[in-house]
Amino acid sequence: MKKTIFLFLTASFLSLVACKPKDADIKVAVDTAISSVQGVNADVSEGVVSLNGTVASEDAKAAAENAAKEVKGVKSVSNNIMVVVPIISGDQQLIDGLKTVLAGFGSIEGSVKDSVVTLTGTAKKDDLQKVIMEVQALRPKKVENQITVQ
């Protein structure tokens, strides 16, 4: 009788272990789930997913983590993804963006050298805040504000 119970319990345990998703299967599913997020890769060990790589935004980092968490068999996610904001290459792109931004602010002028934006002219306090924010969104190395507030 003891032998029968032992065999039954052993068989039950083995069937439960066999039903558990394997790391290799989880990795395939996670890789598929995060495939829309460029620059990210995953490793799986005992159901724990480690996400690595670089992305251009916090949103992309969060999207990869959320996608990995949704995969069946994932116990937890360790998000080691680095956010690296792309820097505009070359002053010409920055100059073009600056022209667009400053078109709405007639009394403000700007120049670009080595990806540093220098703003000059006059502006109201409200306009100054708006223009600085819009210029910073272009991602220059630095914004030098020489604008006189009226």
C-alpha positions as CSV (number, residue, x, y, z in Angstrom):
1,M,0.0,0.0,0.0
2,K,2.8,2.4,0.9
3,K,4.5,1.6,-2.4
4,T,1.3,2.4,-4.3
5,I,0.9,5.8,-2.5
6,F,4.5,6.6,-3.2
7,L,4.2,5.8,-6.9
8,F,1.0,7.9,-7.1
9,L,2.6,10.9,-5.4
10,T,5.7,10.6,-7.5
11,A,3.6,10.4,-10.7
12,S,1.5,13.4,-9.6
13,F,4.6,15.5,-8.8
14,L,6.2,14.6,-12.1
15,S,3.1,15.5,-14.0
16,L,2.9,18.9,-12.3
17,V,6.6,19.6,-13.0
18,A,6.2,18.6,-16.6
19,C,3.2,21.0,-17.0
20,K,5.3,24.0,-15.8
21,P,6.5,26.1,-18.7
22,K,10.2,25.7,-19.5
23,D,12.6,28.7,-19.6
24,A,13.3,28.1,-23.3
25,D,9.5,28.2,-24.1
26,I,9.1,31.3,-21.9
27,K,12.1,33.0,-23.7
28,V,10.5,32.3,-27.1
29,A,7.2,33.8,-26.0
30,V,8.9,36.9,-24.4
31,D,11.1,37.5,-27.5
32,T,7.9,37.5,-29.5
33,A,6.1,39.8,-27.1
34,I,8.9,42.4,-27.0
35,S,9.8,42.2,-30.7
36,S,8.1,45.5,-31.4
37,V,10.5,47.3,-29.1
38,Q,13.8,47.7,-31.0
39,G,17.1,47.3,-29.1
40,V,15.8,45.0,-26.3
41,N,16.7,41.4,-25.6
42,A,15.6,39.0,-22.9
43,D,17.2,36.2,-20.8
44,V,15.1,33.8,-18.7
45,S,16.2,31.8,-15.7
46,E,13.6,29.8,-13.6
47,G,10.8,32.0,-14.9
48,V,12.5,35.3,-14.1
49,V,13.0,37.5,-17.2
50,S,15.9,39.9,-17.4
51,L,15.4,42.6,-20.0
52,N,18.6,44.3,-21.4
53,G,19.4,46.7,-24.1
54,T,18.9,50.4,-25.0
55,V,15.8,52.3,-26.1
56,A,15.1,55.9,-26.9
57,S,12.3,56.6,-24.3
58,E,10.8,55.6,-21.0
59,D,7.6,54.6,-22.8
60,A,9.5,52.0,-24.8
61,K,11.2,50.7,-21.7
62,A,7.8,50.4,-19.9
63,A,6.2,48.8,-23.0
64,A,8.9,46.0,-23.1
65,E,8.5,45.3,-19.4
66,N,4.7,45.2,-19.6
67,A,4.8,42.9,-22.6
68,A,7.2,40.5,-20.8
69,K,5.0,40.4,-17.7
70,E,2.0,39.3,-19.8
71,V,3.7,36.1,-20.9
72,K,2.5,32.9,-19.3
73,G,5.0,31.4,-16.9
74,V,6.8,34.6,-16.2
75,K,7.3,35.0,-12.4
76,S,8.9,38.4,-12.4
77,V,10.7,40.8,-14.7
78,S,14.0,42.6,-14.0
79,N,14.1,45.6,-16.3
80,N,17.8,46.6,-17.0
81,I,16.9,48.5,-20.1
82,M,18.9,51.8,-20.5
83,V,17.1,54.9,-21.9
84,V,19.4,56.7,-24.2
85,V,17.9,59.8,-25.8
86,P,19.1,60.2,-29.4
87,I,21.2,63.3,-29.9
88,I,20.5,65.3,-33.1
89,S,23.5,64.7,-35.3
90,G,24.8,67.7,-37.1
91,D,24.0,71.3,-36.6
92,Q,21.9,71.5,-39.7
93,Q,19.1,69.5,-38.3
94,L,19.2,71.6,-35.2
95,I,19.2,74.8,-37.2
96,D,16.2,73.6,-39.2
97,G,14.3,72.8,-36.0
98,L,15.2,76.1,-34.4
99,K,13.9,78.0,-37.4
100,T,10.6,76.3,-37.1
101,V,10.4,77.0,-33.3
102,L,11.4,80.6,-33.6
103,A,9.0,81.3,-36.5
104,G,6.3,81.8,-33.8
105,F,8.4,84.2,-31.8
106,G,9.3,87.2,-34.0
107,S,11.5,89.1,-31.6
108,I,13.7,86.1,-30.8
109,E,16.7,85.0,-32.8
110,G,18.8,82.0,-32.4
111,S,22.1,80.5,-33.6
112,V,23.7,77.1,-33.4
113,K,27.3,76.1,-33.0
114,D,28.5,72.6,-32.1
115,S,24.9,71.7,-31.1
116,V,24.7,74.6,-28.6
117,V,21.8,76.9,-29.2
118,T,22.2,80.6,-28.3
119,L,19.0,82.6,-28.1
120,T,19.0,86.4,-28.3
121,G,16.4,89.2,-28.6
122,T,13.5,90.2,-26.5
123,A,10.4,88.4,-25.2
124,K,7.6,88.5,-22.7
125,K,8.1,86.2,-19.7
126,D,5.4,83.7,-20.8
127,D,6.9,83.6,-24.3
128,L,10.4,83.0,-22.8
129,Q,9.3,79.9,-21.0
130,K,7.5,78.5,-24.1
131,V,10.5,79.1,-26.4
132,I,13.0,77.6,-24.0
133,M,10.8,74.5,-23.6
134,E,10.4,74.1,-27.4
135,V,14.1,74.6,-28.1
136,Q,15.1,72.1,-25.4
137,A,12.7,69.6,-27.1
138,L,15.1,69.7,-30.1
139,R,17.7,68.1,-27.7
140,P,20.7,70.4,-28.2
141,K,23.7,69.9,-26.0
142,K,23.0,73.2,-24.3
143,V,20.7,76.3,-24.5
144,E,22.3,79.6,-23.8
145,N,19.6,82.1,-23.0
146,Q,20.6,85.7,-23.7
147,I,17.0,86.9,-24.2
148,T,16.0,90.1,-22.5
149,V,12.6,89.9,-20.7
150,Q,10.2,92.8,-21.4
